[in-house]
Amino acid sequence: MFKELHDYLYHLAPTGGLPMQPVGILLGLALLAVHLWAWRNADRAKAFLRSFPRHYGWGVALLSLDFIWSMVVLAYMDMGEFFFLRKWFLTLVPIGFVLVLVYVKEFLAVRALGSLMLLVAGPVLAAAFLQPPVTRLLLPILAYAWIISGMFFVGMPFLMRDWTTWLLAREGRWRLAVWSGIAYGAALLLLAITTY
């Protein structure tokens, strides 16, 4: 079951993989939903963003999701000439997961979110890979934004706190961020329905 899921997500199945149109529609709806909620509930959204970096509960939930996804990827990915290391990774990753939960509580939510952003980017890039419409580029742009942000969040998690503080310091910045997300989500949804 997990092998079929892995092959489907990363376009390794003989019958193909995750289609680009559903990915575009899903991400467009997700962007619209999150940013419209943030627009309608600005105070709650701002409070959530302020508390998220040090929220241990969110860190545990997101890291657990990262762990499960990582184990599936490690179990079935093509490791080339390093295939003999698979058993070591499958042993060390669960140990690392527990150690991180116990000893890396500082900014755990940000680190876990960064890891999730890196993991989610893979299937999005695979869905858009070599697809004909030029509008497909909205998906890789979003995926690479996640990859770059995710690497910073994992390696320098305090940056999310700093970026959030900067964003919330002026109402104009907040509105620009919210409406940019709404516009990107609407464009992605429209193009996914009409051109993908």
NUDOTOR-686492 format. One line per 10 residues: number of its first residue (from 1); their letters; for each residue x, y, z of N, C-alpha, C, O, CB. Coordinates in steps of 0.2 Angstrom, whole numbers, padded with zeros to 4 digits. Each point is the difference from the previous one (the first is absolute). Glycine has a CB too. Example, Ala and Ser with C-alpha at 12.3 -4.5 7.8 and 13.67 -1.06 7.14 Angstrom:
<babas>
1 = as = 0066 -0028 0039 -0004 0006 0000 0004 0006 0000 0005 -0001 0003 -0014 -0005 0003 | 0007 0011 -0010 0004 0006 0001 -0004 0005 0003 0003 0006 0001 0003 -0009 -0011
</babas>
This chain:
<babas>
1 = mfkelhdyly = 0004 -0006 0000 -0004 0006 0000 0004 0006 0000 -0001 0005 -0004 -0008 -0011 0010 | 0014 0007 -0001 0004 0006 0000 0005 0000 -0006 0001 0006 -0002 -0001 -0007 0014 | 0002 -0004 -0015 0004 0000 -0006 -0004 0003 -0006 0002 0004 -0004 0005 -0014 0008 | -0013 0008 -0005 -0005 0003 -0005 -0001 0007 0001 0000 0004 -0005 -0005 -0015 0004 | 0004 0013 0007 -0001 0007 0002 0007 0004 -0002 -0001 0005 -0003 -0007 -0008 0012 | 0013 0001 -0007 0007 0003 -0001 0001 0001 -0008 0001 0005 -0002 0004 -0010 0013 | -0006 -0001 -0015 0001 0001 -0007 -0005 0004 -0003 0001 0004 -0005 0003 -0015 0005 | -0010 0012 0003 -0006 0004 -0003 0002 0007 0001 0000 0005 -0004 -0008 -0013 0006 | 0010 0010 0004 0002 0007 0002 0006 0002 -0004 0000 0006 -0002 -0004 -0008 0013 | 0009 -0002 -0012 0006 0002 -0004 0001 -0002 -0007 0005 0000 -0003 0000 -0001 0014
11 = hlaptgglpm = -0011 -0001 -0014 0000 -0002 -0007 0004 -0005 -0002 0004 0000 -0005 -0007 0011 0003 | 0004 -0016 0006 0004 -0006 -0001 -0004 -0006 -0002 0002 -0005 -0002 0006 0009 0010 | -0015 -0004 -0008 -0004 -0005 -0002 -0001 -0001 -0007 0001 0005 -0004 -0008 -0003 0014 | 0007 -0008 -0013 -0001 -0001 -0007 -0006 0003 -0003 0001 0002 -0006 0005 -0013 0008 | -0011 0012 0002 -0006 0004 -0003 0000 0007 0001 -0005 0004 -0002 -0001 -0014 0004 | 0012 0013 0000 0000 0007 0001 0000 0002 0008 0001 -0004 0004 -0006 0006 -0015 | 0003 0004 0012 0000 0002 0007 -0005 0005 0001 -0005 0001 -0003 0017 -0003 0004 | -0011 0006 0004 -0005 0005 0003 -0001 0005 -0006 0005 0004 -0002 -0001 -0005 0014 | -0010 0002 -0015 -0001 0005 -0005 0001 0007 0002 -0001 0002 0005 -0007 -0010 -0010 | 0010 0012 0000 0001 0007 0001 -0006 0004 0002 0000 0004 0004 0010 -0005 -0012
21 = qpvgillgla = -0015 0000 0004 -0006 0004 0002 -0003 -0001 0007 -0001 0005 0003 -0002 -0006 -0015 | 0002 -0005 0015 -0002 0000 0007 0004 0003 0004 -0002 0003 0005 -0003 -0013 -0007 | 0012 0010 0001 0005 0003 0004 -0001 0008 0000 0000 0003 0005 0008 -0013 -0007 | -0009 0012 -0004 -0001 0007 -0001 -0006 0003 0004 -0001 0005 0003 0007 -0006 -0014 | -0012 -0003 0010 -0006 0002 0003 0000 -0001 0007 -0002 0005 0004 -0004 -0009 -0014 | 0009 -0001 0013 0001 -0001 0007 0004 0006 0003 -0002 0003 0005 0001 -0016 -0006 | 0007 0014 -0002 0004 0006 0003 -0003 0007 -0001 0000 0004 0005 0010 -0011 -0007 | -0014 0008 -0003 -0003 0006 -0001 -0005 0001 0005 -0001 0005 0003 0003 -0006 -0015 | -0006 -0004 0013 -0006 0000 0006 0004 0001 0006 -0003 0004 0005 -0005 -0011 -0012 | 0013 0004 0009 0003 0000 0006 0003 0007 0001 -0001 0003 0006 0004 -0015 -0006
31 = llavhlwawr = 0000 0015 -0005 0003 0007 0001 -0006 0005 0001 0000 0004 0004 0010 -0007 -0011 | -0015 0002 0003 -0006 0004 0001 -0003 0000 0007 -0002 0005 0003 0000 -0006 -0015 | 0001 -0005 0014 -0003 -0002 0007 0004 0003 0006 -0003 0004 0004 -0002 -0014 -0009 | 0011 0009 0004 0005 0003 0006 0000 0007 0000 -0001 0003 0005 0008 -0013 -0006 | -0006 0013 -0005 0001 0007 0000 -0007 0004 0001 0000 0006 0003 0010 -0007 -0011 | -0015 -0002 0005 -0007 0003 0002 -0002 0000 0007 -0002 0005 0003 -0001 -0008 -0014 | 0005 -0003 0014 -0001 0000 0007 0004 0005 0004 -0002 0003 0005 0000 -0015 -0006 | 0009 0013 -0001 0004 0005 0003 -0003 0007 -0001 0001 0004 0005 0009 -0012 -0007 | -0013 0009 -0003 -0003 0007 -0002 -0006 0001 0005 -0001 0005 0003 0005 -0006 -0015 | -0008 -0004 0012 -0006 0001 0004 0001 -0001 0008 -0004 0003 0003 -0002 -0008 -0013
41 = nadrakaflr = 0011 0002 0012 0002 -0001 0007 0007 0003 0001 0004 -0004 0003 -0012 -0006 -0002 | 0009 0016 -0002 0007 0002 0000 0003 0000 0007 0006 -0002 0001 -0009 0010 -0010 | -0001 -0007 0014 0003 0000 0007 0002 -0007 0002 0005 -0001 0003 -0012 0011 0000 | 0002 -0015 -0005 0002 -0007 0002 0006 -0002 -0004 0004 -0004 0003 -0016 0002 0000 | 0012 0004 -0009 0006 -0002 -0005 0006 0002 0003 0005 -0003 0000 -0013 0003 -0010 | 0008 0007 0012 0006 0003 0002 0002 -0003 0007 0006 -0001 0001 -0009 0011 -0007 | -0001 -0012 0010 0001 -0003 0007 0003 -0007 -0002 0005 -0002 0004 -0014 0009 0002 | 0006 -0010 -0010 0003 -0007 -0002 0007 0000 -0003 0004 -0004 0003 -0016 0000 -0005 | 0013 0009 -0002 0007 0001 -0003 0005 0002 0006 0006 -0003 -0001 -0011 0006 -0010 | 0003 0001 0015 0005 0002 0006 0001 -0006 0004 0006 -0001 0003 -0010 0012 -0003
51 = sfprhygwgv = -0001 -0016 0002 0001 -0005 0004 0003 -0006 -0003 0003 -0005 0004 -0012 0009 0003 | 0009 -0005 -0013 0001 -0006 -0004 0008 -0002 0001 0001 -0006 0002 -0010 0008 -0010 | 0014 0002 0007 0007 -0002 0000 0001 -0004 0007 0005 -0005 -0001 -0002 0015 -0006 | -0005 -0008 0012 0002 -0004 0007 -0006 -0004 0002 0000 -0002 0006 0007 0012 -0003 | -0012 -0012 -0007 -0005 -0004 0002 0002 -0008 -0001 0001 -0002 -0005 -0010 0011 0002 | 0010 -0012 0009 0003 -0007 0000 -0005 -0005 -0003 0002 -0004 -0003 0005 0007 0013 | -0014 -0002 -0009 -0005 -0004 -0002 0000 -0001 -0008 0000 -0005 -0003 -0007 0008 0014 | 0007 0003 -0014 0001 0000 -0007 0006 -0003 -0003 0000 -0004 -0005 -0007 0015 0005 | 0013 -0010 0004 0006 -0003 -0002 -0001 -0008 0000 0003 -0003 -0004 0003 0013 0009 | -0009 -0013 0000 0000 -0007 0001 -0005 -0002 -0006 0002 -0005 -0003 0000 0005 0016
61 = allsldfiws = -0007 0003 -0014 -0005 -0002 -0005 0003 0000 -0007 0000 -0005 -0004 -0009 0009 0011 | 0013 0001 -0009 0003 0001 -0006 0006 -0005 -0001 0001 -0003 -0005 -0005 0015 0005 | 0008 -0012 0005 0006 -0005 0000 -0003 -0007 -0001 0004 -0004 -0003 0003 0012 0010 | -0012 -0010 -0004 -0003 -0007 0000 -0002 -0001 -0008 0002 -0006 -0002 -0006 0006 0014 | 0001 0005 -0015 -0002 -0001 -0007 0007 0000 -0004 0000 -0004 -0005 -0011 0010 0007 | 0016 -0002 -0001 0006 0000 -0003 0003 -0007 0000 0003 -0003 -0004 -0001 0015 0006 | -0002 -0015 0004 0003 -0007 0002 -0003 -0005 -0004 0003 -0004 -0004 -0001 0008 0015 | -0009 -0004 -0011 -0003 -0005 -0004 0001 0000 -0008 0002 -0005 -0003 -0011 0005 0012 | 0009 0006 -0011 0001 0002 -0007 0007 -0002 -0002 0002 -0003 -0005 -0010 0012 0005 | 0013 -0007 0004 0007 -0002 -0001 0001 -0007 0000 0004 -0003 -0004 -0001 0013 0009
71 = mvvlaymdmg = -0006 -0014 -0001 0001 -0007 0001 -0002 -0004 -0007 0003 -0004 -0002 -0004 0005 0015 | -0005 0002 -0015 -0002 -0003 -0007 0004 0002 -0005 0002 -0005 -0004 -0013 0006 0008 | 0014 0005 -0005 0005 0002 -0005 0006 -0004 0001 0002 -0003 -0005 -0007 0014 0004 | 0008 -0012 0007 0006 -0004 0001 -0001 -0007 -0002 0005 -0003 -0003 -0002 0011 0012 | -0009 -0011 -0008 -0001 -0007 -0001 0000 -0002 -0007 0002 -0005 -0002 -0008 0005 0013 | 0004 0005 -0015 -0002 -0002 -0007 0004 0004 -0006 -0001 -0001 -0006 -0010 -0002 0010 | 0014 0009 -0002 0004 0004 -0005 0006 -0004 -0003 0003 -0004 0003 -0007 0014 0004 | 0006 -0008 -0013 0005 -0003 -0003 0007 0004 0003 0001 0006 -0001 -0008 -0009 -0010 | 0011 -0001 0014 0006 0003 0003 0006 -0001 -0004 0006 0001 0003 -0011 -0003 0008 | 0004 -0001 -0017 0006 -0001 -0004 0005 -0005 0003 -0001 -0005 0003 -0001 0016 -0008
81 = effflrkwfl = 0009 -0008 0005 0005 -0004 0003 0000 0000 0007 0004 -0004 0003 0003 0006 -0013 | -0011 0002 0013 0000 0000 0008 -0006 -0004 0003 -0002 0001 0005 0007 0010 -0006 | -0007 -0016 -0003 -0006 -0004 0002 0002 -0004 0006 -0005 -0002 0004 0001 0001 -0015 | 0010 -0001 0012 0002 -0003 0006 -0001 0004 0007 0000 -0003 0005 0008 -0004 -0012 | -0009 0013 0006 -0001 0004 0006 -0007 0001 0002 -0001 0003 0006 0011 0003 -0009 | -0014 -0009 -0001 -0008 0001 0002 -0001 -0003 0007 -0004 0004 0003 0001 -0005 -0016 | 0005 -0005 0015 -0002 -0002 0006 0003 0004 0006 -0003 0000 0005 0003 -0012 -0010 | 0006 0015 0004 0002 0005 0005 -0004 0006 0001 -0002 0002 0005 0014 -0006 -0008 | -0014 0007 -0003 -0005 0006 0000 -0006 -0002 0004 -0003 0003 0004 0008 0001 -0015 | -0008 -0010 0009 -0006 -0002 0003 0000 -0002 0007 -0005 0000 0004 0002 -0004 -0015
91 = tlvpigfvlv = 0009 0003 0014 0001 -0001 0007 0002 0007 0003 -0003 0001 0006 0007 -0013 -0008 | 0000 0016 -0001 0002 0006 0003 -0006 0006 0000 0000 0004 0005 0012 -0007 -0008 | -0016 0003 -0002 -0005 0005 0000 -0005 0000 0006 -0001 0005 0003 0002 -0005 -0016 | -0003 -0006 0015 -0005 -0001 0006 0004 0003 0006 -0003 0003 0004 -0004 -0013 -0010 | 0013 0008 0007 0004 0002 0006 0001 0007 0000 -0001 0004 0005 0007 -0015 -0005 | -0005 0014 -0006 0001 0007 -0001 -0007 0004 0002 0000 0005 0003 0009 -0007 -0012 | -0014 -0001 0006 -0007 0003 0002 -0001 0001 0007 -0002 0005 0003 -0002 -0010 -0014 | 0005 -0001 0015 -0001 0000 0007 0005 0005 0004 -0002 0004 0004 -0002 -0016 -0005 | 0010 0012 -0001 0005 0005 0003 -0002 0007 -0002 0001 0004 0005 0008 -0013 -0006 | -0011 0011 -0005 -0002 0007 -0001 -0006 0002 0004 0000 0005 0003 0004 -0007 -0015
101 = lvyvkeflav = -0009 -0003 0013 -0006 0002 0004 0002 0001 0007 -0003 0005 0003 -0004 -0012 -0010 | 0012 0004 0010 0002 0000 0007 0005 0006 0001 -0001 0004 0005 0000 -0016 -0004 | 0006 0013 -0006 0005 0005 0001 0000 0006 -0004 0004 0005 0002 0003 -0015 0001 | -0011 0010 -0008 0000 0006 -0004 -0007 0004 0000 -0003 0000 -0005 0012 -0005 -0003 | -0011 0007 0014 -0006 0003 0000 -0001 0007 -0002 -0005 0002 -0001 0004 -0010 0011 | 0007 0011 -0010 0000 0007 -0002 -0001 0001 -0007 0003 -0003 -0005 0005 0005 0014 | -0013 0002 -0011 -0002 0001 -0007 -0002 -0007 -0004 0001 0000 -0006 0006 0011 0006 | -0009 -0016 0004 -0002 -0006 -0003 -0005 0001 -0006 0001 -0004 -0005 0002 -0002 0016 | -0008 0010 -0010 -0005 0001 -0005 0002 0002 -0006 -0002 -0002 -0005 -0006 0004 0014 | 0013 0003 -0009 0003 0003 -0006 0004 -0005 -0004 -0001 -0001 -0006 0001 0012 0012
111 = ralgslmllv = 0004 -0015 -0002 0004 -0005 -0003 -0004 -0005 -0004 0001 -0002 -0005 0008 0004 0014 | -0014 -0004 -0005 -0005 -0005 -0003 -0004 0002 -0006 0000 -0003 -0005 -0001 -0002 0016 | -0001 0012 -0011 -0003 0003 -0005 0005 0000 -0006 -0002 -0001 -0006 -0006 0008 0013 | 0014 -0005 -0006 0005 0000 -0005 0001 -0007 -0004 0000 0000 -0006 0005 0010 0012 | -0005 -0015 -0002 0001 -0007 -0002 -0006 -0002 -0004 0001 -0003 -0006 0006 0000 0015 | -0013 0005 -0007 -0006 -0002 -0004 0000 0004 -0007 -0002 -0003 -0005 -0004 0001 0016 | 0008 0008 -0011 0000 0004 -0006 0005 -0003 -0005 -0001 0000 -0006 -0001 0010 0012 | 0008 -0013 -0003 0004 -0003 -0005 -0003 -0007 -0003 0001 -0001 -0005 0009 0006 0012 | -0013 -0008 -0002 -0004 -0007 -0002 -0005 0002 -0005 -0001 -0004 -0005 0004 -0001 0016 | -0007 0010 -0010 -0006 0001 -0005 0002 0002 -0006 -0003 -0001 -0005 -0004 0004 0015
121 = agpvlaaafl = 0013 0001 -0011 0002 0002 -0006 0001 -0005 -0005 -0001 0001 -0006 0006 0009 0012 | -0002 -0016 -0004 0001 -0005 -0005 -0005 -0003 -0004 0000 0001 -0006 0008 -0004 0014 | -0014 0001 -0005 -0006 -0002 -0005 -0002 0006 -0004 -0003 -0001 -0005 0000 -0007 0014 | 0003 0014 -0007 -0002 0006 -0004 0004 0001 -0006 -0002 0001 -0005 -0002 0005 0016 | 0011 -0007 -0010 0004 0001 -0005 -0001 -0006 -0005 0001 0001 -0006 0007 0005 0013 | -0009 -0012 -0004 -0001 -0006 -0005 -0006 0001 -0004 0000 -0002 -0006 0006 -0005 0015 | -0011 0010 -0006 -0006 0000 -0004 0000 0005 -0006 -0003 -0001 -0005 -0003 -0001 0016 | 0011 0007 -0010 0000 0005 -0005 0006 -0001 -0005 0001 0003 -0005 -0006 0005 0013 | 0009 -0013 -0006 0006 -0002 -0004 -0002 -0001 -0008 -0004 -0005 -0001 0010 0001 0012 | -0003 0007 -0015 0000 -0001 -0008 -0008 0001 -0002 -0001 -0003 -0005 0011 -0004 0006
131 = qppvtrlllp = -0014 0010 0003 -0007 0001 -0003 0000 0006 -0005 0004 0005 0001 -0009 -0010 0010 | 0001 0004 -0016 0000 0005 -0005 -0002 0008 0001 0004 0004 -0002 -0006 -0014 -0005 | -0003 0011 0011 -0002 0007 0001 0005 0004 0003 0003 -0002 0006 -0015 -0002 -0006 | 0013 0010 -0002 0005 0005 0003 -0003 0002 0007 0004 0001 0005 0000 0003 -0016 | -0010 -0004 0012 -0003 0001 0006 0001 -0004 0006 -0001 0001 0006 -0008 0004 -0012 | 0012 -0011 0004 0002 -0005 0005 0006 0003 0005 0000 -0002 0005 -0003 -0007 -0013 | 0006 0014 0005 0005 0003 0004 -0002 0003 0007 0004 0001 0005 0002 0002 -0016 | -0012 -0002 0012 -0003 0003 0006 0001 -0006 0006 0001 0002 0005 -0009 0005 -0011 | 0008 -0013 0004 0001 -0005 0005 0008 -0001 0002 0001 0000 0006 -0011 -0006 -0011 | 0014 0006 0000 0007 0000 0002 0003 0006 0004 0004 0000 0004 -0002 -0007 -0014
141 = ilayawiisg = -0005 0013 0008 0002 0006 0004 -0002 0000 0007 0004 0001 0004 -0006 0005 -0015 | -0004 -0009 0012 -0003 -0001 0007 0005 -0005 0004 0001 0001 0005 -0013 0002 -0009 | 0013 -0009 0000 0004 -0005 0003 0007 0002 0002 0003 -0001 0005 -0009 -0007 -0012 | 0009 0012 0002 0007 0003 0002 0000 0005 0006 0005 0001 0003 -0002 -0003 -0015 | -0008 0006 0012 -0001 0004 0006 0000 -0003 0006 0003 0002 0005 -0009 0006 -0012 | 0002 -0014 0007 0000 -0004 0006 0007 -0003 0002 0002 -0001 0005 -0014 -0002 -0008 | 0015 0001 -0003 0007 -0004 0001 0005 0005 0004 0003 -0001 0004 -0005 -0006 -0014 | 0002 0013 0007 0004 0005 0002 -0002 0002 0008 0005 0001 0004 -0002 0004 -0016 | -0009 -0003 0013 -0002 0001 0006 0001 -0005 0005 0002 0001 0006 -0011 0007 -0011 | 0007 -0014 0003 0001 -0006 0004 0007 -0001 0002 0001 -0002 0006 -0010 -0003 -0011
151 = mffvgmpflm = 0014 0006 0001 0007 -0001 0002 0002 0005 0005 0004 -0002 0005 -0001 -0002 -0016 | -0005 0010 0011 0001 0005 0005 -0004 -0002 0006 0003 0001 0006 -0001 0008 -0015 | -0008 -0011 0009 -0003 -0002 0006 0003 -0005 0004 0000 0000 0006 -0011 0004 -0012 | 0014 -0009 0002 0003 -0006 0004 0006 0002 0003 0002 -0001 0005 -0007 -0007 -0013 | 0009 0012 0004 0007 0002 0002 0000 0006 0004 0005 0000 0005 -0001 -0005 -0015 | -0008 0010 0009 0000 0006 0004 -0007 0002 0002 -0003 0005 -0002 0013 -0001 -0004 | -0013 -0008 0011 -0008 0000 0001 -0001 0007 0003 -0006 0002 -0001 0005 -0014 0003 | 0005 0016 0001 -0001 0006 0003 -0002 0005 -0005 -0003 0005 0001 0011 -0007 0008 | -0007 0001 -0015 -0001 0004 -0006 -0008 0001 -0001 -0002 0005 -0001 0013 -0008 -0004 | -0015 -0002 0007 -0007 0000 -0001 -0003 0005 0005 -0004 0004 -0002 0004 -0016 -0002
161 = rdwttwllar = 0003 0012 0010 -0002 0005 0005 0001 0007 -0002 -0004 0004 0000 0006 -0013 0009 | 0004 0010 -0012 0003 0006 -0002 -0005 0003 -0006 -0002 0006 0000 0014 -0009 0004 | -0013 -0002 -0009 -0004 0002 -0006 -0007 0002 0002 -0003 0004 -0002 0010 -0012 -0005 | -0010 0004 0012 -0007 0001 0003 0000 0007 0003 -0005 0004 -0001 0003 -0017 0002 | 0007 0014 0003 0000 0007 0004 0000 0005 -0005 -0003 0005 0000 0009 -0010 0009 | -0002 0005 -0015 0001 0005 -0005 -0007 0001 -0003 -0002 0005 -0002 0015 -0008 0000 | -0016 -0003 0000 -0006 0000 -0004 -0006 0003 0004 -0003 0004 -0003 0007 -0014 -0003 | -0004 0009 0012 -0005 0003 0004 0001 0007 0003 -0005 0002 0003 0002 -0014 0000 | 0009 0014 -0004 0001 0007 0002 -0004 0005 -0003 -0001 0006 0003 0013 -0010 0000 | -0014 0003 -0009 -0004 0005 -0004 -0006 -0003 -0003 0001 -0006 -0003 0010 0013 0001
171 = egrwrlavws = -0016 -0004 0002 -0006 -0003 -0003 0000 0000 -0007 -0003 -0005 -0003 -0003 0010 0012 | 0010 -0001 -0012 0000 0000 -0008 0004 -0007 -0002 -0002 -0003 -0005 0002 0016 0005 | 0005 -0015 0004 0004 -0006 -0002 -0005 -0006 0001 0000 -0005 -0004 0011 0010 0008 | -0015 -0005 0001 -0005 -0005 0002 -0005 -0001 -0006 -0001 -0005 -0003 0003 0007 0015 | -0004 0004 -0014 -0005 0000 -0005 0003 -0003 -0007 -0003 -0004 -0004 -0003 0014 0010 | 0012 -0007 -0007 0003 -0002 -0007 0001 -0008 0000 -0001 -0003 -0005 0007 0014 0005 | -0003 -0014 0006 0001 -0007 0000 -0007 -0004 -0001 0000 -0005 -0003 0010 0007 0011 | -0015 0000 -0004 -0006 -0003 -0001 -0003 0000 -0007 -0002 -0005 -0002 -0001 0008 0014 | 0003 0003 -0015 -0003 0001 -0006 0004 -0003 -0006 -0002 -0002 -0005 -0003 0012 0009 | 0012 -0011 -0003 0004 -0003 -0004 -0002 -0008 0000 0000 -0003 -0006 0009 0012 0007
181 = giaygaalll = -0010 -0011 0005 -0002 -0007 0000 -0006 -0002 -0003 -0001 -0005 -0003 0007 0004 0013 | -0011 0006 -0009 -0007 -0001 -0003 0001 0000 -0008 -0003 -0004 -0003 -0003 0009 0013 | 0010 0000 -0012 0001 0001 -0008 0003 -0006 -0003 -0002 -0003 -0005 0003 0015 0007 | 0004 -0015 0002 0004 -0006 -0003 -0004 -0006 0000 -0001 -0004 -0005 0011 0009 0009 | -0014 -0006 0001 -0005 -0005 0001 -0005 0000 -0005 -0002 -0005 -0004 0004 0004 0016 | -0005 0007 -0013 -0005 0001 -0006 0003 -0002 -0007 -0004 -0003 -0004 -0002 0012 0012 | 0012 -0006 -0009 0003 -0001 -0007 0001 -0008 -0001 -0001 -0002 -0005 0006 0014 0006 | -0002 -0015 0005 0001 -0007 -0001 -0006 -0004 -0001 0000 -0005 -0004 0010 0007 0011 | -0015 -0001 -0003 -0006 -0003 -0001 -0003 0001 -0007 -0002 -0005 -0003 0000 0006 0015 | 0001 0005 -0014 -0002 0001 -0007 0004 -0003 -0006 -0003 -0003 -0004 -0002 0014 0009
191 = laitty = 0011 -0011 -0004 0004 -0003 -0006 0000 -0007 0001 0000 -0004 -0005 0007 0014 0005 | -0007 -0013 0006 -0001 -0007 0001 -0006 -0003 -0004 0000 -0005 -0003 0006 0006 0014 | -0012 0003 -0010 -0006 -0002 -0003 0000 0000 -0007 -0003 -0004 -0004 -0003 0007 0015 | 0009 0003 -0014 -0001 0001 -0007 0006 -0002 -0004 -0001 -0001 -0006 -0006 0011 0010 | 0013 -0011 -0002 0005 -0001 -0004 0004 -0007 0002 0004 -0002 -0004 -0003 0014 0002 | -0002 -0014 0008 0004 -0006 0002 -0003 -0007 -0003 0003 -0005 0001 0001 0011 0009
</babas>
